[in-house]
C-alpha cells in the first residue's frame, strides 16, 4: 500500500508539471489516478490553453488551417516512449504539412517519470473521453482517418468516417496475433477496417504477407497493400548539427546505446549481459522505462546503465556521443514482424549499428547483423569508430531521403489524393523563381540545390544562385556541375542586399522565394502551404518562417524560437502579430518587391536587410505573415558566423542605420511590435 501511495504522490507531481499555465500554446493535462491490479495508471485528459500574448483579437492576426484534417486512432498517447512511436511521428509531420491533427488513443500510458512533451495536435484524448458527437462536428468529407490497430472501441469512429465520406487508412504495424494484441485484437473489427479502407499499409514485409492473407479471407475484392516501414525525422536526427554531451551518458572505452521499450518479451537481455561481461570497460546505456523490470536491472552487470525515459528530441545527443547504437531484439513471432523505428534514426545519425537477425533490416546500410553475442563482442573489439566522412554522409543522405517521415506521409497523400499527370494549376507552382546566395558555402550549397532539383516534379521553378565572391571553390563547382540546373550569377562584392536584388533582376518568375544556402527541401509538398497562403489571402504581402520582434529601443530582439511550437499554434497556418520576417525562406510577388524598391543596399554586406524589407511591405499597405509550414530543413550560421566580435559590431552598426531610417519614415512600424 505504501508503494501505491508513493506512486500517487508522484502522479500528483505530474499534475503540477503538466498543468502549469504558460504564456504560450500547449496541450496540458488534468491527471486522474486509477488503481488497477495494484498499479497506478495516469489518465491525462487534455485541456487546451490559448496563447496569452496581449493580443486583443487573435482572429484578426491569424490564418487558421481549413479543410485539412487528419484523425489518428492510436494505441497509446503521443507522449508514450518519449514521443518516439509511429503515430506520434505521423502527427508531427502531418502537422508540419499543414494539417490539423486529432489524436485519439486507446490505452493510457503506464510509464513512470514521463517527461513533459509538447503535442502538435489540436485534439489529444483518451478514447473514453473522446465523444462521437464532438468528432462528428470536426470531421468532413475527404478528411483522413488513420487506424493503427483493430480495436473494437474504434469501430464507432470508423462508422463516422464512412458516414462522412472520409478517406480511411488501416495500418498494420505489429503482429497483433501475439501477446501484443492480447488485450484488444478483434478479427471482426479488422474485417471492417480492411473492407472499408481506401489505403492499407503494412510496416514490415511479413506484415505485408499477413495482411494479404487477411484480405483474401475477409474482403470480397482484392486490395493493394502498401509497404511503408517506419522512418526517421531527419530534421531532428542530423549528424551535421552540434550537440552537447548529456550529463548522464556513461562513456567507456566503447560506448553502446539503446533506446525504446525495455519490458517486452522480444528484448534479448542475454546479449546485453554477455557483451557487458566481456569487458568491464564497455559501457552500455539503456534509455527507457525500467520500473516493471527492476528484477532484470538488478541482474545486469555494473557497466549496464539504465537512464530512464527521454524525450525524442534529446536522443540525437546521446547517439552523437556513443560509438555503437544497438538493436537487441529476439527473432520470432514478434521480432520478425517489426519495423524498428529507431534503426532509421541510428542510420540517420551515421552510427555504427549492432543488430540481431531481423528480416526487415537485412539490406540497410551501416548495420552489423548477428544474433550471436560473441559476434557482437568481436565486432566491438575490432571496429574503429571513425569520424563521419563526406562519402558516408552522401550514402546516408540517399537512404534517408527515401526513408524519412515526409516520404511516408507523402505516399499516403499520393494514394488518397492522386493528382493528374498535368501540372497543377496553382499560379505560383508554375511561375516561381528561387534565389539563393552563396558565400563560401561549399559544405552546404550543393545539398540545397540537389534537394530543390529532386523535389521539383510538383512545381516548375527557376533556381538562381548568386555567388558573392566566394573563394572556397564553390563557384567553380557550381559552374562546372550545375550549369544545366541553375541560373548562376556572380555578384562582384559580398552583399546580401545587392546579391538578392541581382537574383531578382535575373528572375523569370512572377513570384520570388528567397532561400539560404544552408537550407534544403524535405518533401514533395514543400511549397504548397506558402503558395496557398499567398494566393488565397489578398492582404498577404509576404510569408516567411523566420520572425521576431523589437525591443523597447527599437532593435531586432526576441525571435519566434523562444516560444512553444515556435509561436505557431497547432491549428494555425500563419500569423502576422510579429515585427519582421527573415528572408531564409520568404515568398513575395516580384511585382510587390519591385514596387517597394527591393533590398536597401546600405545594409551590405549583411544584417537588418530583411527586417527593413518587412517594414517596407507594411509601409506599402500589405501585411507580412509568419508560418512554420515551409518544408525545408536548416543548418544555421554557416555564413554569418553569428556571435563573433566582428559580426556583433556589424549588427550594431546596421541596427542604428535601420532605427534612424524608420523613425523618420514610420515610427509605429517598429514600436507597435515590441516584446
N, C-alpha and C positions, 0 to 999 in steps of 0.2 A: 504493500500500500504506500509506503514511503517513496518507492520508486515512481509510482504514478503521480504522487504529489509533486515530486521534483519535476516531472515532465510537464505537469500542468503549470508550474511556475515558469518553466522555460517557454511554454506556449503563450503565457501572458506577456512575456517579453517580446514575442513576435508581434503581438498586437501593438505594443508601443512602437516597434520598429517599422512595421508596415503601415500602421495607421497614423503616422506622424504627418501633420499638414505641412505641405511645402508650397512655396510660391512658384510652382511650375505644374505642368500637367503630369499626372501619373495615375495609374490604376493602383488603388491601395485597398486594404482588406480589413474587415472585421473578422476576428478569429473565433470560431466556435470550437469548443473542446468536446470531443466524443470519446467515450471509453468503450472499447470493444475487445473482448478477449484479453483484458489486462494490458492493452496497448492504447496509447493516446494518439488519436488522429487529428490532424489540423485541417479544418474546413475553412478556406479563405474565401469569403464571399465579397465580391468586388463592390467598391464604392467609387464612383467616378468623380474626380475633382478637376475643376477647370483652372486655367491659368489665372493667377491673381497679379496682374501686371498694370493696374491702374488704367485700364482701357475702359472708356465709357461705353462704347458699343462695339463689341468684338466682331459682330456680324458684318459691320461695315469695313473692317480691315482684313477680313479673311475670305478666301475662296475654299469651299469645302468639297470633299470628294463626292461625286454624284454618279449614280448608275453603274458603280463598280464595287460590288460586294462579294466577299468570299466567306463562306461559313465552314469552319473546320471543326469536325467532330473527332476529338482525340481521346485516347485512353487516359492520359494524365495531364495535369496542368502545364502551362507554358514553362513555369519555373522548375519543373522536375529535372533532376540531374543537372542543375545549374543552367537550365535553358538550352541544353545542347541537343535535345532529341528532334526527330524529323518534323513533327507538327510545329514545333517552335521555329524551326528554320524556314518552313514554308510561310509561316506567319510573318516573320521578319522580312523576307524577300518580297512577298506579295504586297506588303505594306509599302516597301520602297518603290514598287512598280505602280503605286498609286491606288491600290485597292483598300477599302475599309474591311477590316477583318473582325469577324465574330467567332469567338473561340469557346467551344463548349466541351467539357471533359467529363469522362465517365467515372473516374476514381480519384479520390482525394490523395494528396501527397502524404506519404508516410515517412519521409526523410526527416532527419534531425538537423538542427543548425542551418536552416535554409537561408542562403544569402539573399539580400534584397536585390530584386531584378526588375528593371523597367520592362513593361509589356507593351509592344507596339500594336495593340488591338483596341478597338472601340468598345469591345464587349468581351468579357472573360468570366465565365461562370461554370460552376459545378452543375452537372446535368439536373439534379434535383431542384436547383434554384432557377433553371432556365425555363421560362414559361413559353408554351406553344404560341399563345396569342402575341407575346412580345416579339418572338422571332418572325411570326407571320406579318407583323407591321413593318418589319425591316426588309423582308425578302420580296423580290420581284422577278419577273421573267428575265431569264438569261443570267441571273446571279449563279454563282458556283457553290455547290455543296460538296465537300470532301469528307468521306468517311474512312477512317483508318482501321476499323475493326467491326466485325459483325456482332454488335452489342444490341440486345433487344430494346434497351432504353432509347436507342437511336431511331427506332422504327417510325415513331410518330413524326419525327423531323424529316425522315425520308419521304413519308407521305406528303408532308408540306411541300417539299421540293418538287415532287411530281405534280401536285395541285397548282403550284405557282409557275410551272413550266421552266424550272431552273435546270442548269446543267449539273449532272451528278457524276462524281468521280468516286470509285471504290479503289482503295489502296490496300493491297495485301502485303503487309510489312513484316509479318512474322508467321511462323508455323503455329497457328492457334490450336492445332490438334494435339499439342504437347501441354505440359504443365503451365505454359504461358497463357493458355486460354481457358484454364480450368474454371475460372470464376464467371466466364461470360459467353464462351463460344456457342453460337446458336446457328445451326445449319439452316433453319427457317429464315432467319434474318439475312444470312449470307445469300440465300437464294433470291430474296427480294432485292438486295443490293446489286447483285450481278445482273439480274433481269432488267432492272431499270437504269443501270449505269450507262452514261454516254461515253465514259472512258474507264477502262480497267487497267490498273497499274500493279506491277509486282516489283519488289525491290531486290530480289535475288533470283538467280537462274532457276534454282529448284522451286522457288515460289511461282515462277512463270509456269512451269510444268504442272504444279499443283493446281494453279488457278485454271489452266486449260482443262484439266480433268473436272474441276467443279463446273465449268461452263458446259461441258459435254453432258454432265449429269443433270444440271438444273435449268439450263436455258434452251428455249425452243429453236434458237438460231445461233450460228457461230458468231463469236465476237473476238475482236483483237485484244491481245494482252500486251501492254507496253512495258518493257523492261526499263525502269527508272530507278537505278540504285541510289543509295544515299549520296551525299555530295559534301561540298565544303563552302563556307563563307570565306572566299579568298580576299575580301577586303579586310577581314579580321586576321586571318592566318596568312600573313605575308612576311617572308623571311627578310625582305629588304628594310623593314621598319626597325627602329631602335626600341629595345625592350629593357626594362630594369629587372635584374635578377630578384626573384621572390625570396623574401627573408626565410620562409620555412622550407624551401627546397634544400634537401640534404644531398650534397655532392660527394662523390667518391672518386677513385681513380677512373672508373667508368660509371656514369650516372644513367639509370634507366627510369623511364616514366610511363605510367599508365593512368588514364582517367576514364571514368564511366561507372557502370554498375559493378559492385563487388560481391553482391549477395547471390547471384544466380548459380544454378547448378552447372551451367556451361563454363564457369570460370575455373581454369586449371591452376589450383593452388600448388600442385605438385611441382610444376615448372618454376613458379616463384620461389618455392622453398629450396629446390635443388640449385638454382642459379645463385641464390643468396649464400647458400652454404659452400659453394665452390670457391668463393673468395670474399673474405670479410671487408675488403676494400671496394667491392662493388656496392653501390647504393641503389636500392630500388624504392622509388617514390610512387605511392598509390593514392590517387585522388578519387574520392567518392565516399558515400555514406557507409560507415562500417559498424554502426550501432547494433545491427542484427547479426553481426558475425564476430562478436568480441572473442568467442572461443577460438576462432581461426586466428585472429590477430595475436592472441597470446601464444599460439604455437609457432609463429613466424620468427625467424632469426632477427637479431637486433639491427641488422642492416636493411630491413624492410620497414619503410616508414609510411604511416597512414596519415595523410594530410587533411582529410575531411573533404567536404564539398566546396567547389569553387565555381564562380560564375564562368560562363563560357568565355566571356571577354578577357578573363585572366589567364586562360590556358596557353595562349601563344608564348607568354613569358616563361612558363615552365618548360615548354618544348624547346625554346631558344637555348636554354642553359642545360639541356640534357643531351647525352651522347646518343642514346637509343630511345626510340618510342616502341612500346611493346604491345602485343595483342595475344594474350594467353587464353584463348578460347578453345574449349574441347570441341572436337568434331562430333557429329551425331545429329539427332533429330532436331536439335535447336541450332547448333553452330553451323551446320551445313546449309541452313535456310536463312542465314543472316547476311545482311549487307552492312559491314561495320562502318558506321558513320565516321568514327574517329580516324580510320585508316586514310581517308581523304585529307583530313586535317594534318595528320602526320606527314603525308606526302607534300602537301602544300607548304609546310614549314621546312621542307628539304631535309628531313631527318632520316637517319638510318633506322630501319624498322625490322624488328624480330616478330614473327607471327607464326601461328600454328597453321596446319594444312587445310585452310578453309577454301571451299570451291571457288567462291566469287573473287578472290584476290589473286589468283594464280598469275595473271598477266600484268599486274600493277607494277609500276617501277619502284626501285629502291627497297624492295622487301626481301629479306632472307626468310625462307619458309621451311619450317620443320616443326613437327610435334614432339621431337625428342629433345629434352632439356640439355643433354650432353652436346648436341649440335649448337644450341644457343650459346653455351659456355665457350665452345671452341671459337665461334664467330665473334663473341665479345673480346676474347683474348687476342685474336689475330687482326681485328679490324682497326684501321687507323681513321679516326673521325676527323676528316679533313674539312677545311673551310669550304663554303659554297663557291663553286666555280661558275664562270659565265655559261659554260656548256650545260651544267646541271640545272641552272636557273632556266635556260631555254627549254630543256626537256620537261622541267616542272611546269612551265607555262603552257606547253602544248597539252599536257594531260589535264591540268586544272581548268583550262578554257572549256574543255568538254565535260568537266565533272564538277562544276560549281553549282550552287543552288539556283542561280539565274538560268542556267541551261535547263534544269529540271522544271522550273516554273514556266519557262518559255515553251517547253514541249507541251505542257498541259494546256496552255493558251492556244498553241498552234492546232492541237487536235480538236479542242472545243469550239474554237472560232477560226476556222480556216479562211485564209484570205485568197482572193483570186490572184492568178499569176500577173495580172495587170498591176502596175504601180499604184499605190494608194493615192487618192486624190487630194489629200491634205496639201495645201499650197506650200507650206514650209517644208514638207518632206522632200519636195522636188525642186525647191528653189532656195537652197541654203548654201552659204559659204562658211567654212570653219577656219578661223585664223588662229595660228599657234606661233608663239615666239620661241626662238631657240638662242640661248646664250651659253655656250659651253655645257650643253646638257646631253652629252654623249651617252650617259648612263641611263637616261630615261626617255629621250625623244623618240627612239625607234619603237619602243613598246606603244607609245601614244599613237603613232602613225599606223603601226601594224594592226592594232585593235580597231582603229577608225575604219580601216580598209576591210577588215574581217567582218565587221558588223554593218556593212554598207548596203546589203541587199534590200532592206526595208525602205531605205531612203536613197536619195540621189543628191549628194552634196559634193561641193568642191573643197578640197583640202589645201589650204595655203599655209606654208611655213615661211616665216620671216626670220632670217638669221641676223642677229645683232652683233656682228663682228666676232664670231666665235674663233677661238684659237686652239681648240682641243681636237680638231679633225672632224668634228661632227658635220660641218658644212660640206666638206668634200665627200663624206659618205652619203649624205642626203643627195648631193648632185649626181653621184655615181649610181646609187642603188634605188633611188626613189623617183627618178625623173618622170616615169610613166604614171606615178600615183599622185603626185602633188604638184602644186604651183610653188616653186621655190624662188624667193626674193631675197636680195641682200640689202640690209639697212646699213649704211656706212657710218653708223655710230651705235652705241649701245643705249637704246632707249625704249621703254615700254610704250610711251605715248606715240612717239614717232614710228615705231615698229608696227603697232596695231593700226595706226592711220594708213600706213603704207599697205598693209594687208587688205584693208577695206577698199582702198583705191584700186587694187588689182582683183577685186572680187567680182563675180558674175551673179551672185545670188541676190534675191530680194530680201533675204534675212541673213543676219550675221550672228554666228556663235563664236565667242572667244573662249579658248581653252588654254590651259598652261601645259607646258611640255611634260610636267610630272604627273599628268593625269592619263587615264586610259579608260576605254569603254568596257563595260561589264556585261552587256546583254543586248540582244537584238531589238528590244523595245526601248532602248536607252533615251530616245528623244521624244517619245510620244507625249509625255506629260507636259514638257516645256512648250511644245508647239501647240498643244491643246489650250494651255493657259493663255498663251499669247494671242491666239486667233479667236478664242471664244469669249474674251473679255475685253471690250473696247477701251476700258480705262488703263489697261496694262501697257506700259511703255517698254519695260524690260523685266526679265526674270533671271535670277541668279541663285546659286546655292551657298555662297559665302556672304555673310552680312554682319552688321554691327551697329553700334550707336555712338553718340558723342558724350564726352564728359562735360562738366559744368564750365570748363574753359573753352569748349568747342572743338577739342581734338578728338579724332577717332579713338574709341576706347573699348568698351566691352563688346565681345562678339557672341554669336549665337551658340558657339560651342560651350558656353558657360551654363547652358540650361539643359534640363532633361529633354531627351529626344531632339537636342539641338534646336529647341524653341519651336518645334513643329508638333502639334497635337496629332494623334493617330488618325483623326477624321478630317484633317486639313490637307489641302494640296498646295496652298500658298497663302502668304500673309504680307501686309505692307506696313505693319507697325514697327518698322526698323529704320535706322538712319541712313544707311547706304548699303550698296552691294559691292562685292569684289568681282573682278572680271575673270576669275578662274572657273568658268562655266556660266556664261552670261549671254542671253539671247536678246536681240534688238532688231528692229527693221532697219534696213540700210537707209531708207528714206528719213527716218527719225534721227539716226546717227548723223547724217549729213546736215539736217536742219539745225541741230544743236551745235554743230561745229566740230564734232568728233572729240578726240582727246586733246587737252591743253599741253602743248609741247614744253611748257615751263616746268612740267613735272619730271622730265627726263633727268636721270636715267630711270628712276622709279620712285614709288611712294606717293600715295594720295591721288594718283591719276584716275583710279576707278571711283574713289569717293567723290571726286569732282564731277565725273561723268554722271553719277547718280543724281547729284543735285541739279545738273543741267537738265536732266529729264523731267524732274519735278518742276523746275522753274518754267519749263516749256508747257506744263499743264498735264503731262502724263504721270502715271504712277509707277513706282518700282515695287516689285514683288519678290519676296524671298521664298524659295522652295527647295527642300532637300531631294526632290524627286527627279533628279537627273542621274541617269545610270552610268556614272563614272567613278572610278577609284582615284585616290590621290596620295602621293608621297611628297609631303610638303617640304618647303625650304630647300629646294635643290638648286636655286639660282640666287636668291636674295641673301642667303646665309644670315637669316634673322638672328638677332641677339648680339652680333658683333658690334664693336665700338663705332666702326665706320658707318654701319647700317643705321644704328641708333641716331647718329648725327644727321644722317640723310633724312630720317623720319622727322626729326625736329625741324629741320630747315624747310622741308616741303610742307609740313603741317602749318608752319607760320605763314607761308605763302597762301595756302588754302584758306586759312582763317581770315586773313586780311582781305582776300578777294571776295569771299562770300558775305562778310559783314557789310560790304558796300553794296552787294547785289540783292541779297535777301537773307537777312539775319535769321528769320524764322525757320528756314530750311535746315539749320543746324540745331538751334536751341529748342525746337519743338520735339526733338528726338534725343533727349539727354537721359542717360542711365546713371 
